[in-house]
Amino acid sequence: MNIKKQVTMGIMSAALGIMLIVGGTFAFFSDSVTSNNTFAAGTLELGIDKPQLINIKNIKPGDSMIRDFELQNNGTLDIQKVVLETDYKVIDANGNNTEDFGDHILVEFLYNVNNFDEVIFKTTLAELKNMSPEAINKNIFYPELGDEGLPAGETHDFIVKFVFIENGKDQNQFQGDALELEWTFTAYQKDGEPK
């Protein structure tokens, strides 16, 4: 046998040996099992029973109006805190306002229906509009909801009193004016926890 044939046979023998070694590594027992898992996120859904809290005409300085509303947790997750964003637009009927009508509307958040004189917090609409969300939660919602917040599936009643402040001065600039108030309630979840 010549050298060329011997080298070729050697290479082929080595290749065959390698294939047997590689192929042989799969010759063992095995078993497998599959685990099917699910991560389903909960829902955070804040509701209110009255989309329009107040719609009143012909108010005058000294008038007061009490309204109640219910915040609802319609989701599956507990609500830790609620914040309120206030915005309003003044319709200046005669174009003569030198003051903000919102400075003349007092808002009092009350404890409950039976105790209208027990005020949680009071401020003007103008001040409420400029408050931070944390200050609103601390002064308005936390005294009512506490550390528990609003658990899933539960509701909480709130009472609010609006007063057109009688300041003993000339308030004629507000005759015929209107104030369109928009309140946006935002709910935040509780902190995550081990499950």
TADABEL-V454559 format. One record per residue. PHI is phi in radians with two decimals (NA if undefined). PSI is psi as a letter, one per 30 degrees, with the letter a starting at -180 (999 if undefined). OMEGA is omega in degrees with one decimal (* if undefined). Layout:
BEGIN
[[PHI	PSI	OMEGA] [PHI	PSI	OMEGA]]
END
This chain:
BEGIN
[[NA	k	-177.5] [-1.50	l	-174.7] [-1.10	e	-177.1] [-1.11	e	-179.8] [-1.20	e	-179.6] [-1.14	e	179.4] [-1.15	e	-179.2] [-1.09	e	178.9] [-1.09	e	179.0] [-1.13	e	-179.4] [-1.16	e	-179.7] [-1.15	e	178.4] [-1.13	e	179.4] [-1.14	e	179.4] [-1.09	e	178.8] [-1.10	e	178.6] [-1.11	e	179.7] [-1.13	e	179.4] [-1.10	e	178.6] [-1.17	e	179.4] [-1.15	e	-179.7] [-1.12	e	179.5] [-1.08	e	-179.0] [-1.25	f	-178.6] [-1.22	f	179.8] [-1.66	g	-178.1] [-1.60	i	176.6] [-2.55	l	178.2] [-1.32	k	174.8] [-2.61	l	177.6] [-2.68	l	178.3] [-2.56	l	176.4] [-2.45	k	-178.4] [-1.94	k	176.1] [-1.90	k	178.1] [-1.72	k	-173.6] [-2.16	l	-178.4] [-2.39	k	169.4] [-2.05	j	-179.7] [-1.94	j	-178.7] [-1.35	k	175.8] [-1.37	l	-179.2] [-2.11	k	175.4] [-2.02	j	-175.1] [-2.41	j	178.6] [-1.61	k	178.5] [-2.16	l	175.6] [-2.39	k	-175.3] [-1.39	f	-178.7] [-2.30	j	178.7] [-1.10	f	176.8] [-2.13	j	-177.1] [-1.39	e	-176.5] [-2.58	k	175.2] [-2.61	j	-173.6] [-2.30	k	-178.4] [-2.09	l	173.3] [1.03	h	175.7] [-1.45	l	179.7] [-2.38	l	177.8] [-0.93	k	-179.1] [1.77	f	179.1] [-1.22	k	174.6] [-2.34	k	-177.3] [-2.40	k	178.7] [-1.83	k	178.7] [-2.34	k	175.5] [-2.09	l	176.0] [-2.63	l	-176.6] [-2.14	k	171.4] [-1.59	k	-175.2] [-2.17	k	171.9] [-1.71	j	-177.8] [-1.63	g	-179.3] [-1.71	a	179.4] [-1.84	f	179.5] [-1.90	k	176.3] [-1.21	k	175.8] [-1.66	k	179.3] [-1.37	e	-177.4] [-2.62	l	178.1] [-2.19	k	174.3] [-2.13	l	-176.2] [-2.20	k	174.6] [-1.91	k	-178.4] [-1.91	k	173.3] [-2.47	k	177.0] [-2.68	l	177.8] [-2.26	k	178.6] [-1.71	k	174.2] [-1.71	j	-177.9] [-1.49	j	-172.3] [-1.03	e	-175.5] [-1.88	g	179.7] [1.11	h	-175.3] [-2.11	g	-177.6] [-1.24	k	173.4] [-1.91	f	179.3] [-2.26	l	177.6] [-1.45	k	177.9] [-0.98	e	179.1] [-1.08	f	176.0] [-1.27	f	-176.1] [-1.86	g	176.4] [-1.95	j	178.3] [-1.55	k	176.9] [-2.07	k	177.2] [-2.07	k	173.6] [-1.60	k	-172.8] [-1.86	l	-178.0] [-1.21	e	-179.4] [-2.80	l	-174.1] [-1.09	e	-175.7] [-1.41	f	-176.8] [-2.21	i	-177.8] [-1.16	f	-179.0] [-1.55	f	179.1] [-1.54	j	-175.4] [-1.66	k	173.4] [-1.31	e	-174.8] [-2.80	k	175.5] [-2.41	k	-178.9] [-2.90	l	175.1] [-1.50	l	176.3] [-1.06	e	-179.8] [-1.09	e	178.7] [-1.19	e	-179.9] [-1.07	e	179.4] [-1.08	e	-175.9] [-1.70	g	-179.4] [-1.34	k	176.9] [-1.33	l	178.2] [-1.00	e	-179.7] [-1.15	e	178.4] [-1.14	e	178.9] [-1.15	e	178.1] [-1.05	e	-177.3] [-1.11	e	-173.5] [-1.60	f	-173.8] [-1.96	e	-171.4] [-1.54	e	-178.6] [-1.08	e	177.7] [-1.02	f	-179.5] [-1.58	e	-173.8] [-1.60	f	178.8] [1.08	a	-178.4] [-1.21	f	-178.8] [-1.21	f	-176.1] [1.22	b	179.1] [-2.18	j	-177.3] [-1.08	l	179.5] [-0.96	k	177.5] [1.43	f	-177.6] [-1.88	l	-179.7] [-2.29	l	175.9] [-2.56	k	-179.9] [-1.53	k	175.8] [-2.23	k	178.2] [-2.12	k	179.0] [-2.31	k	178.8] [-2.11	k	176.3] [-1.83	k	-179.9] [-2.27	k	170.7] [-1.43	j	-171.9] [-1.07	k	171.9] [-1.62	j	-174.1] [-1.73	g	178.2] [1.31	g	179.7] [-2.04	l	178.3] [-1.20	j	178.4] [-2.04	g	-177.7] [-1.05	f	-178.8] [-1.07	f	-177.4] [-1.63	f	179.4] [-1.07	k	179.5] [1.39	f	-179.2] [-1.30	l	175.4] [-2.39	l	176.5] [-2.23	j	178.8] [-1.73	j	-174.4] [-1.72	k	174.2] [-2.18	k	175.6] [-1.94	k	176.1] [-2.03	j	178.6] [-1.66	k	178.6] [-2.18	k	-179.3] [-1.80	k	176.7] [-2.18	k	-179.3] [-1.22	l	171.2] [-1.31	l	178.9] [-1.09	l	175.9] [-1.13	l	-177.6] [-2.58	l	177.9] [-1.12	k	179.9] [-2.00	999	*]]
END
